[in-house]
């Protein structure tokens, strides 16, 4: 019964959220009555454009992007995001744990990470393009840096907030430092770290698209950049809607996985604090 109850809680549908989406579409439709299609296309026309360009977008062949559609471009962008979030989460979490336990390392890394965190990440994008070129690596590394900074802060604070009484009891019972890490530190900080990953994942989609827009040769950002140059507002809306839907779906899947991994914690569940 408890397992079924948890599953129903995870898969619940928020009627207020559905109403909000419906209201947004209605407002969008109403605005199209006052604005020309060249400025704001109708929702139905954007949906039709998504269907027409999903596999192959004929318009893009005129701009040197032959045999490209929203699907292939979205797969390229999604691959970059997944790689970057995985690497950034691993680096940031490990660094956060280490600095929470070794104060000398913390004194060295904290000023560096905090400085990186205060610099707008998009300011670094041109430098990454210069250093690593316009291929996949520059966009991935930019997102890795963004994710690593977020996870560094989340992991460090989660470890700092862990009640030291658990470690003291474990040491009293003869636990080694390795056992402390695996049996206390990691389980005790999992909910907060997973929450940080969800936050980083949400921002990674937009950052990856912008990085592609600035200089990539592929991806959904490249399509937006090409369509913006052609003032194709309808195509831009179609690409943005696809990007937004994939971001929402990925967040929902992450919520389901994280809720299963940390089922004991309400903070790890969708909508948990």
C-alpha positions in Angstrom: 0.0 0.0 0.0 2.8 2.4 0.9 4.5 1.8 -2.4 1.3 2.3 -4.4 0.7 5.5 -2.4 4.1 6.9 -3.3 3.7 6.0 -6.9 0.3 7.8 -7.1 2.0 10.8 -5.4 4.8 10.9 -7.9 2.5 10.6 -10.9 -0.1 13.0 -9.7 -1.4 15.6 -12.2 -1.8 19.2 -11.0 -5.0 20.6 -12.4 -3.9 24.1 -11.5 -0.8 23.7 -13.6 -2.9 22.4 -16.5 -5.2 25.4 -16.2 -2.1 27.7 -16.2 -0.9 26.2 -19.5 -4.3 26.5 -21.0 -4.6 30.2 -19.8 -1.2 30.9 -21.4 -2.3 29.5 -24.7 -5.5 31.5 -24.6 -3.6 34.8 -23.9 -1.2 33.9 -26.7 -4.2 33.4 -29.1 -5.8 36.6 -28.0 -2.6 38.6 -28.6 -2.4 37.3 -32.2 -5.7 39.2 -32.9 -3.8 42.5 -32.2 -0.4 41.6 -33.7 0.5 40.6 -37.2 1.6 37.0 -37.9 5.1 38.3 -38.7 5.4 39.4 -35.1 3.4 36.8 -33.3 2.2 33.6 -35.0 -0.9 31.8 -33.8 -0.4 28.7 -31.6 -2.0 26.4 -34.3 0.4 27.7 -36.9 3.4 27.0 -34.6 2.2 23.5 -34.0 1.8 23.0 -37.7 5.3 24.3 -38.3 6.7 21.9 -35.7 5.0 19.0 -37.5 6.3 20.1 -40.8 9.9 20.8 -39.7 10.2 18.0 -37.1 12.1 15.5 -39.3 13.5 17.8 -42.0 13.1 21.5 -42.4 13.3 22.5 -46.0 13.8 26.2 -45.2 17.0 25.5 -43.4 18.6 24.0 -46.6 18.8 27.5 -48.0 21.1 28.5 -45.1 23.5 25.6 -45.3 21.7 23.3 -42.9 20.5 20.7 -45.3 19.0 17.4 -44.0 18.4 19.0 -40.6 15.1 19.1 -38.7 14.0 19.9 -35.2 14.4 16.3 -34.1 18.0 15.9 -35.1 19.0 19.3 -33.7 17.2 18.6 -30.4 19.0 15.3 -30.1 22.3 17.1 -30.5 21.4 19.7 -27.9 20.0 17.1 -25.5 23.2 15.0 -25.8 25.3 18.0 -24.9 23.1 18.8 -22.0 23.1 15.3 -20.6 26.9 15.0 -20.9 27.5 18.4 -19.3 25.1 17.8 -16.4 26.6 14.4 -15.7 30.2 15.7 -15.7 29.4 19.0 -13.9 27.4 17.2 -11.2 30.2 14.7 -10.6 32.9 17.3 -10.4 30.9 19.8 -8.4 29.6 17.2 -5.9 33.0 15.7 -5.2 34.6 19.1 -4.8 31.8 20.2 -2.5 32.2 17.1 -0.3 36.0 17.5 -0.2 35.9 21.1 0.8 33.3 20.4 3.5 35.7 18.1 5.2 39.1 19.6 4.5 39.2 23.3 5.5 42.5 24.0 3.8 41.2 22.9 0.5 38.0 24.9 1.1 40.1 28.0 1.8 41.7 27.6 -1.6 38.6 26.6 -3.7 35.9 28.8 -2.2 37.2 32.1 -3.5 37.7 30.6 -6.9 34.2 29.0 -7.1 32.4 32.0 -5.6 34.2 34.3 -8.1 33.1 32.1 -11.0 29.6 32.1 -9.6 29.3 35.8 -9.6 30.5 36.2 -13.2 27.5 36.0 -15.6 28.1 32.7 -17.4 27.3 34.1 -20.8 30.2 36.6 -20.4 32.5 33.5 -20.6 30.8 32.1 -23.7 32.9 34.1 -26.2 36.1 33.0 -24.5 35.1 29.4 -24.6 34.4 29.7 -28.3 37.8 31.3 -28.9 39.6 28.7 -26.8 37.8 25.5 -27.8 36.3 26.4 -31.2 32.8 26.2 -32.4 32.5 22.4 -32.1 30.6 20.5 -29.3 33.4 20.9 -26.7 33.0 24.6 -26.1 29.3 24.4 -25.4 29.6 21.3 -23.2 32.4 22.8 -21.1 30.5 26.0 -20.6 27.5 24.1 -19.2 29.8 21.8 -17.2 31.2 24.9 -15.5 27.7 26.2 -14.7 26.5 22.9 -13.3 29.7 22.3 -11.3 29.4 25.7 -9.5 25.8 25.0 -8.6 26.5 21.4 -7.3 29.6 22.6 -5.5 27.5 24.9 -3.4 24.7 22.4 -2.9 27.0 19.5 -1.9 29.1 21.6 0.4 26.1 23.1 2.2 24.4 19.6 2.5 27.6 18.2 4.0 27.9 21.2 6.4 24.3 20.8 7.5 24.6 17.1 8.2 24.3 16.6 12.0 27.7 15.7 13.3 26.2 13.5 16.0 25.8 10.7 13.3 29.5 10.7 12.5 30.4 10.9 16.2 28.3 7.8 16.9 29.8 6.0 13.9 33.3 6.7 15.0 32.4 5.5 18.5 31.3 2.2 17.1 34.6 1.9 15.2 33.6 3.0 11.7 36.4 3.9 9.3 36.5 7.2 7.4 35.5 5.3 4.2 32.4 3.9 6.0 31.5 7.3 7.2 31.5 8.6 3.7 29.5 5.7 2.2 27.1 5.1 5.1 26.5 8.7 6.4 27.8 11.5 4.2 26.4 10.3 0.9 23.0 9.0 2.1 22.5 12.1 4.3 23.2 14.6 1.5 21.5 12.8 -1.4 18.2 14.7 -1.3 19.9 18.1 -1.3 22.4 17.1 -4.0 19.6 15.7 -6.2 17.7 18.9 -5.8 20.7 20.8 -7.0 21.0 18.6 -10.0 17.4 19.4 -11.0 18.0 23.1 -10.6 21.2 22.9 -12.7 19.4 20.7 -15.4 16.6 23.3 -15.7 19.1 26.1 -16.4 21.4 23.9 -18.6 18.9 23.8 -21.5 18.8 27.5 -22.0 22.5 27.9 -21.6 23.3 25.2 -24.1 20.9 26.7 -26.6 22.5 30.2 -26.2 26.0 28.7 -26.5 24.9 27.1 -29.8 23.3 30.3 -30.9 26.6 32.2 -30.4 28.7 30.0 -32.6 27.8 26.3 -32.9 27.4 24.4 -36.2 24.5 22.2 -35.0 21.8 22.1 -32.4 18.5 23.8 -31.7 20.4 27.0 -30.9 21.9 27.0 -34.3 18.5 26.7 -35.9 17.2 29.6 -33.8 20.2 31.7 -34.9 19.6 31.0 -38.6 15.9 31.6 -38.3 16.5 34.9 -36.4 18.7 36.1 -39.3 15.8 35.3 -41.7 13.3 37.0 -39.3 11.3 33.7 -39.4 9.3 34.3 -36.1 7.1 31.3 -36.6 10.2 29.0 -37.0 11.8 30.5 -33.9 8.6 29.9 -31.9 8.5 26.3 -33.1 12.1 25.7 -32.1 11.6 27.3 -28.7 8.4 25.3 -28.0 10.3 22.0 -28.8 13.1 23.0 -26.5 10.7 23.9 -23.7 8.8 20.7 -24.0 12.0 18.6 -23.9 13.2 20.6 -20.9 9.9 20.0 -19.0 9.8 16.3 -19.9 13.5 15.9 -18.8 12.7 17.6 -15.5 9.7 15.3 -14.9 11.8 12.2 -15.7 14.5 13.4 -13.3 11.9 14.0 -10.6 10.6 10.4 -11.0 14.2 8.9 -10.8 15.3 11.1 -7.9 12.1 10.3 -6.0 12.8 6.6 -6.4 16.5 7.0 -5.4 15.7 9.1 -2.3 12.2 7.8 -1.5 12.6 8.4 2.2 12.9 12.2 1.8 10.1 14.5 0.9 12.7 17.1 -0.4 13.5 14.7 -3.2 10.0 14.3 -4.4 8.3 16.4 -7.1 7.1 19.6 -5.4 9.0 18.7 -2.2 10.8 21.3 -0.2 
